[in-house]
């Protein structure tokens, strides 16, 4: 490292990251503002380290390699003269043994860190929006709800940091050479990460504890600005973390031997970076919504009076709204990510969708369908709050029918595990009728129709308590119904015709028609309803008048979301097979193989249950903070009747 | 109830059992048919154009009958 270069390198890195943070605030740059979501297994999660990681890092070998990488950034002309270190070639002896599987240890700790990380970085995003709505409308209920959401996030923040620290220790202890290499590649960016982590902590505490002090008038603007900064820093944190993850999957800025040949920016912006950023950003919001929804359900079921029930019913509805609304565009982001994975490495893509990992997509289908059915059921239950819902009740059975048929198509596997006699009976390995349902065109039709009909549930829910009064109501309704009808026909047509009767290129391209058709339904539905609701008569729809059963749908959402995150995080990570960094640094540890599906199932289930246990603790703590013990003297006096 | 109230007015022919409708009722039905046909047509055209647009955008042009050009 050249004398005097340190400060300029760090400043350059800081400017770079701040520009990313500001970019994340623009709607068209959403793809640059992610959050944690899917993660697991030793390899991938080795990047998801917290502050302690940085502290340890600074004591390690930032010097030689990271200095080189950063020098490239601040002084391009010095590139050729800078010494780069290649990725080390490891043997099994390079991995310390602790008697249990290192991968399993890191898998569990990292997944827990990611669950909580996703939560604490997602919740402030929608809290800020809710707070702003409360400020603009003057409705204090929004403010109270936003503050209560933050209470959950704050408790979870401490646990996130604890798991982050534990993860850092585990990684350095169990994968020392790999971590050394990673530190070398990312160098001073790690210190920027530490700085951002401090900023995030400070802003989070000021935002939460300053809530009441900055509640009205111009002070509220100060508070909202703090919230915006908090989210900008949080989004930047995750952009940074994602770059570590995507570097492992699709390294950039390094040569074939793993030596850094580009700037830190080139290392960060790999081909999968933005797709993953977008996917995690959206998924985290959905996950955060599911967690606070479960909290609302927990409080609803334990409420002592009608006022509490009404409050938590409303909170549960809002949470479900956030979770499902964020969930609807998630498949689109998933398609983008998968397409980029295929484009980067067909081998990786085929392993993902056509190899052993493809079986996990069948489980994914079950979980996503569970989410959609639970979300729809919650909306149908909520419709019972108002008499106006009777106009739309007849639609529910058809929506349920589409969801069930879509579910069955989605879970139909392409290849069946058959005995010889079964193959003979069938006349092949594929079932003559069900076989065609096992490939993507059929599943695409099922997925997009389920999304369209889930939006229909949302729409009839919103219309249930309104009598529309605009003169052009018949035109609006005719247009909306026409859009639904044509979009549904278009989705089915594109899936069947291009999927089964044209070449592969058109088959893949036609999925964009389905995405666009679904998008048109959603956007048109929101626009038409917003215009039609102007001056509408609102029917009574008392909060709290909803069945207890509906609250269990919110719990179901949480369990399914959590399981899904753990499962698909594993899938994304396992694509690297026996590589720490795909194509650059081989994994020579005893765990450098794709585990059996049953082992994956057990691990994913274990981390899901563990997270839920911790979450119950958080809910309990949040509840406990509201309880106040009476002073002993007063209590005694009251018991003796001396105050009567 | 009157036609002016916007409520459908029907009388029944006791001999044939046919439902007789008034002129305004017929106009109302015609209006509905025109409305639904027009919205459906507009939507069909919009989605037809959408299909051409999204496929062309990907370098996969279509014929007028939506079959692949390539």
Interface residues (C-beta under 8 A of the other chain):
Chain A: X474 X475 X478 X479 X481 X482 X483 X485 X486 X487 X490 X494 X497 X498 X502 X503 X505 X506 X509 X510 X512 X513 X516 X517 X520
Chain B: X32 X35 X36 X39 X40 X42 X43 X44 X46 X47 X50 X51 X54 X55 X57 X58 X60 X66 X67 X68
